[in-house]
Amino acid sequence: QNHFLSLSLQAKMSRPVQARRLEGVDKNVWVEFVKLAATYSTVNLGQGFPDFSPPDFLKEAFVRALSRENHMLHQYTRAFGHPPLVKVLAQFFGKLLGRDLDPMTNVMVTVGAYQALFCCFQAFVDEGDEVIIIEPFFDCYEPMVKMAGGMPVFVPLRPKAPKDGKLMSSADWQLDAVELASKFSERTKAIVLNSPNNPLGKVFSREELELIADLCVKHDVLCISDEVYEWLVYDRKKHIRIASLQGMWDRTVIIGSAGKTFSATGWKVGWTVGPNQLLQHLRTLHQNSVYHCATVAQEAVAQGFQRELELYGKPESYFIQLPNMLQQKRDWLVQSLDAVGMKPIVPEGTYFLVADISKFKSDVPDVPDSDEPYDSRFAKWMVKNKGLAAIPLSAFYCAAHKNNYDHFIRFCFAKEEATLKAANDILQKWKQEKTDL
């Protein structure tokens, strides 16, 4: 028995098992806040998914794909994208970009935009390469760059106070041209652009995109353009694709998502569009990781795009109806937050709205010398004590800058009317309690 005991003690591993690339990237805001929301929240405006249904035409396409006689839709399809889907994506984005796209070489389908991002960082970023990330940024960019051996270099959007007591808009958060230029060097491999931007809802203007494009061309830098919210743009704003600017097609990978395009985030169908000399490296990575995503989901998304190609620019188009609906929800939440004194920053696009919580700080006392940013503690207190879930804005900043932006939280307004009304009720009751004190 002692012999077996000593053998089992020896068998325990003493050397570190995890790869170095995992060091410092183990924490994830979604894991923590999704768990908190599931435990405490009565109203979840935290994670970015619609709680309403995808359009009927898309669900019907999925049912047809599932139940049709074509049993091959239950089997493997082409690794780099189901042929009907890459074909229609090439037609659709070819039309938007004004160029002929080859479905086999200019488009690759991925397991959501998330895997498209992972492929880009793994395929392009070498040990010591620098990648410029504009803050606030979708939080996976930083760990993905680090896992590839790269060095993230951060440049913030800086808020400018709006004139004459108006509400701040996401357009008031701007890049400083000199500061941005100073981040480019011979070590810069790529810049990540996210327009419309999550979490702010900022839609980058043509001037801002030209500034980025000129620097990319000057320094021979790649652009990873995360455009998952491309159809969710409000107030007659225009989404401009940076790949359409001079000198940018050859150095840009466009990333899109059926989850955001068709309100079906759980289907996990994304894509990349770009020149073959870039996409060939993504294909190498993709074939050695996930192989491909669900065939029936790709078939249904292909049919959704076929419909949208025929209805492009017409009032019946889902790409016109969805932003119209979401703009109303945005306006409703803006009014609701403004009425209770949580100052909203009016987003030009996306599912998201950031609000200033300064007036509510008295409810959640500061903890001096705390490592945790104030907005993170506030968001945790709010979900536990008020049942309302949101995400702290500091989660979208690097460690060095978190405390500079620690009095904002992000709400998702892509929700049913009943969900938004329930959130409003919580806020009104909370405001009343503050008034009664």
N, C-alpha and C positions, 0 to 999 in steps of 0.2 A: 504493500500500500504506500509506504514511504517513497518507494522507487517511482511509482506513478505520480505521486505528488510533486516530487522534484522534477520529473519530466514535464508536467503541466506548467510548472513555474518557469522552466526554461523556454517552453513553447510561446509564452507571452512575448509579444514584440516590444522591444525597448527602443528601437530606432524610430524616428518620426515617419509616419506613413504618408502624410499629405505632401503633395508636390508644392514646391516653393511658390508656384504661381497662384496658389490659393491664400497665401498669407495676406492678411489685412483686407480681404474682400468677402469675408464670411457673413458680415452683417447685411441685412436687407430690410429696408423700411416696410416693404409690402408684407413680408412674412409677419412682422411684429404688429402692424396696424390692421391687417386683415383678421388676425387672430383676436385682437382687441374688439374690432367691430362685430365679429361673430359672437363674442362673449357678452358685450354690453349694449350694443347699439340698437335703438328702435328705428333709427333713420340713418342709412349709410350713404353719405355723399362723399365718401373717401375714394375708394378704388374707381378707376375710370372705365366703367362698363355701363351700357344702357340697361335699365331694368324693364324696358319695353321690348316687344318682339321685333325680329327682323321683318322686312316686307314680305307679304304673302307670296309674291312671285318667286322669291328666293327659297322660301320654305317648300313651295310646290316643286321647284326644280330639284331640291334635295330628295324629296319623296319620290319623284319620278326616277331620279338616278338610282335610288335604292331599290325600287320595285320593278323597274323595267326588265325586259328579258335579257338585256345585255349584262350577262354575269361577269364579263371582264372588268366592269366597274368595281368589283369587289377584290380585284387582284392588283398586283403592281402595275404602275403606269411608268412612263418615261421618268427617269430620275430627276431631270432638271425642270420638270413641269409637264403636266398632262397636256398632250398636243392641242386639244380644243381651247384650253385656257391660255397657253402661251401665244397661240395664234390670235385670239381676240385681244389680248393685252398688247401685242405688237401693233395691231390695227388701231386700237384706242389711243395708246400713248404716242404712236406715230403721228396720229392726227393732232394731238395736243402739242407735240414738239416740232411738228412740221418737217418730219424726216421719215424715210423708209426704214422700218425696223424689221430685222430678221427674227422671227419667233424663236429660232433654234439657238441663235448666238447673242441676241440683244436683250433677252428676257430670261430670268430664272425664277422659279417658284420655290418658296421657302416655308418652313413651319412658322408662320407668322412673321411680322417685321422683326421680332426679337431675334430670330435665327438669322435673318438677313444681316442684321447689325453684327452679330457674332462672327458670321462668315467674313464680313468686310474687315473687321479688326484682325482676325486671325490670318487672313490672306494677304493683307497689305502691311501690317505693322511688325517691324523687327525690333529686337532688343535695342533699347536706347532711342528709338524713333520718337519724336514728339508729335502729339496730336492735340490740336487746339480745340477746346470745348467752350462754347458760349454759355455763361451762367445767367439764369438758372437753367439746368439741363435735366433731361430725363435720366433718372439715377443710374441706369445700367451702363451708360457710356464710360464712366470712370473705371469701374471694375473690369469691364471688357478690354479696355485699353491696357490696363495693368496686367491682366492675364496673358495678353499677347507680348508682354515684355516692354511695352511702350511707356512713355512719360506723358501723362495728361498736363496740358498747359491751359490755365483757365483765364478767360477774359469776360468780365461781367457786362450785362446790360445795365446801364445806370439810369435810375428814375429821375425824370425832371418834373418838378411840381406843375400841375395844370394851372391855367390862368382862371381868374375870377370864380373861385369856389366851385368850379365844375368837378365832377368825379374824374379821377385819374383813369386813363385808358392804357391798355397794353402798348399802344403806340408811343406813349410817353417814356417807355423804357428803351433806351437806345445805346448803340455801340459808340464808343469814343474812337474816332478814326485813327488818331495818333497811337492810342493805347493798343488797338487791334494790330496795327502795322508793326508795333514793337514786339509782338509775340511771334512773328514769322522769322525764321532763321534757316540756315542750311540743314538744321536737324529736323525741321518740320516736315512730316510725311503727309499729314492730312488735316483737314478741319472738318468738324462735324457741324452740319447746319440742320436745325430743326425748325421748319416753318410750314404751317403754323406751329408755334412753340408750346409744348407742354413743359411746365405748368402755367405759364403766363397767359397763353392765348394770343401771343403777339404774332402778327402776320408781317414778315419783313417786306419793306418797300423796295421798289426797283432800285432806288439810290443805294440802299443798304446792301442789296444783293450785288450791285455793280462794284461796290467797295470791296466786298469779299472776293468777287470774281477776279478783279484786277490784281489783288494780292496773291491769289492762287496761281494766276498765269505768271506773274513776276517771279515768284519763288518756286515755280514748278511743283505745286502741291495738289494732292487729291482732295476732292470734296465728297464726303459721305452725306448725302442729302436725305434726311428722314422726313418724308412728306406724308405720313400716315393720315394726317387731318386735312389733306388737300381739298376735300369737298366741303369741309365744315368751316366756312368763311362767311362773315356777317356784314351787315351795313353796306352792301354792294362793294365790299373790298374785293380785290382780285388776288388769287394765289398765283404768284409768278414762279415758274420753275427755273432754278439757277442754271440747269443744263441747257436752257434755251439761250443763255447769254453768250456773247462772243468768246470763243476759246474754251468754253466750259464742257461741251459734250464729251470731249476726249478724256476728261479728267474727273468726271462725276459719275457716281453710282446713285441712282434714285431708288428709294425704298418706299414701298406702299403696303397697304394692309386691307384685306377684305373685311377684317374684323371691324375697322373704323368706317370703311366705305359702305358696308351693308349692315351695320349694327349687329354683327354676329361674332363677337370677340372670341367665343369658345371654339370656333371652327379652326382657328390657327392656320389661315392661308395668307401668306404674304408674298412679296415678289421684289426682285431687283430689276431695274432697267438701266442699260448703259452700253458702252462700246465693248465689242468682243475682247479687246486686249485687256480690259479689266475683269469682265465677267468670266473669262476662262479660268482665272485664279479662284474665283468664288465657286465655280463648278468643281474644281479639284477638292476644295474643302468640304463642300456639300456632299459629294459622293463618298467621302471618307468619314462622314458623321451621321446624318440622319437618313440619307438615301432619298426619301421623298415623303411628302405628307399625304393624308388620306385622299384616295382617288375620287370617292364620291363627293367629298367637299370641293375638290378642284373642279369636278364636272358641274356642280351646282353654281359655283362662282363664275365659271365660263358662261353659263346660260344667263346669269345676272348681268354680266358685262355685255353680252350680245344684245340684251334688251336695252341697256343704257346707251349702247352705240347707236341703235336705231332711234332712240328718243332724245339724243343729245341736244341740249339747249331748249327742249320743249317743256312746257309746264308740268307734264305728266312724269318727267324724269325724276327718279328718286334722288339724284344728285342735286336737284333743285328743291324738291319737297323737304328733304331731311334738314338742310340748313335753315329753311324757313321755319320749320317746327322748332328746331333747337334755339333759334334766335329768340322766339317767344319765351321759351323756358329760361334762357339767359336773362332776358329783360325782367322777368318775374322774380328771379332770384336776386338780381341787382337791386330791385325795389325793396324786396324783403330785407336784405342785409342793410341797405342804406337806412331803412326806417328804424332799425334797432341800434344804429351807430357803429356797425361793423363795416368799415368803409371798403366797398368793393372796387377793384380795378377792372374796368369794363373790358372784357376780352374781345379781340377782333375775330377770333376763330377758336376751334377745338371744343372739347366737352367741359372745359375748366374755367374757373373763376377764382382769382386770388383776392383775399380780403384782409384788410388791416385790423388787427384785434386790439390795438392800443387802448381803446376805451373800455375794454373788458379785463384789462390787466389786474384791476383791483380784486377780481374774483379768484385769481390764481397768483398767490404771492410769489415774488422772486426768491430763488434760493441762491444766495451769494456763493461764488466759487463753484457753481455746479458745472460739470462737464457737458451736461445736456442742454442744448439750446432752449430758450424760453418757449418758443412756439411748439416744440415737441412735447414739453411738459403740459402746456396749455391744451393741446389736442388730446393727450391722454386723459387729462382731468375732464375735458368736455365729454368724451365718449363715456367715461365711467359715471359722471355725475349728471349729465344732461341727456345721455342716450343719442347724441348726434356725433357722427363720425366724419372727420375731415383729415387732411394730410398736412403736416407742417411744411412750410416752404423751405425751411433750412435743409430738408432732406434732398433738395435739388441743388445744393451747393457743396463745394469741396470743404474739407475739415477746416481749413484756414479761414474760410469766408462765412461759415454757418452763422456765427454770432452777429454778423453785419445785417442779416436779413431774418431776424428771429421774432418779428412781430406780425407775421403774415401766416394765414393758412389757406390751403387750396380745397375748394369744393368742386364736386362734379355735378353739373346740372342736366346731364343726359339721363333724366329720370322721368317716371310717370308723374302726372300732375298730382296724384295723391301723395307721392313721396315728397315732392317739393312743398306741398301744403303742410304735411306733417312736420317738415323741417321749420317752416315758417311759424307754426304753432309753438314749437319748442323755443324759438328765438323770441317770439312775442312774450311768452310767459317769463322767460329769463329777464327780458328788459323790464317787465312789470315788477319782478322781484327786486331788481336793482333800484327802481324808482321808489318802491315801498320802504327801502332800508332807511 
